Amino acid sequence: MRFHKEMPLIAMISTQFIYAAMFLLSKAAISSGMKPSVFVAYRQALATLALAPFAYFFDRKRSAPLNLYLLCKIFIVSSCGMSLSLNLHYVALNYISATFATAATNTIPAMVFIIAVSSRIESLAITEKQGWAKILGSILGLSGAMVFTFYKGPHLYSGSKNEAHNPIAKSYTKEEWIKGSLLLLGANLTWAIWLVLQAPILKAYPAKLRLTTLQCGFSCLVTAIYGAAVERNISSWKIGWNVNLLAVAYSSIVVSAITYSMQVWVVEKKGPVYTAIFSPLALIITAIFSALIFHESLYWGRSVLTSNS
């Protein structure tokens, strides 16, 4: 019985390990030249194909009537939280490190908290300990992200001396950092909106697997149309047996198909704020492996962004 109570906690901790690996693999793929829109289109297409059979067989009894209004609502939410958020995120990876991208996700709990309380999806009892814990947690998470962004403290770990020749661990100019930060801010905001809107949609359509499949499918459609418009060179859509294929397969099957379903389930059980507060854990995991595998230089405060910052 106690194990079942701890399942949301286990699911969210597992999710952060999965996301950390996704940040690293995605950064490797984008740094190798893969176009963000192509990455997202393939990722969501494969996720839809992976989820569809399970959604059909396991959610048949839970499937609610799907009218045009609800379908349009799911389409809009998926376009915001998956298509727009993912495209902004992967474009940002051209300008910032994987560790910095992960650190920026610490703004998501605060965003989710503000949006959820403002829209009255999540209640806030300021006279109770839980209410103050949510407020303090959001402030700490946002403060940590600000410190990581704007403060570079003492040297913590020296990356490879050949960092200049490593496209993954390279240094970034101030202009690139600002551009990447703004793109990440947009990605995190749209993702926070997506997380909050899962709760009311689940009440209208409780079939979680089918809901995730529909959202991945709509996201694939929107991104494929956008990708076809901006990436008309056929060679941009070719994927070989390399890190690009590994990143797409991992992000689609493990992240989009499995992790999104887990998150939707946790949102239903615990609410959107609970789901978002685990984001800082991914930063620690990503920073450690980014330094060990990609030889990224790290500082107390943030990862190195420019060679002379």
Summary of the structure (lengths in Angstrom):
residues: 309
radius of gyration: 19.3
end to end distance: 52.9
largest distance: 59.9
contacts: 1054
relative contact order: 0.23
helix: 74%
strand: 2%
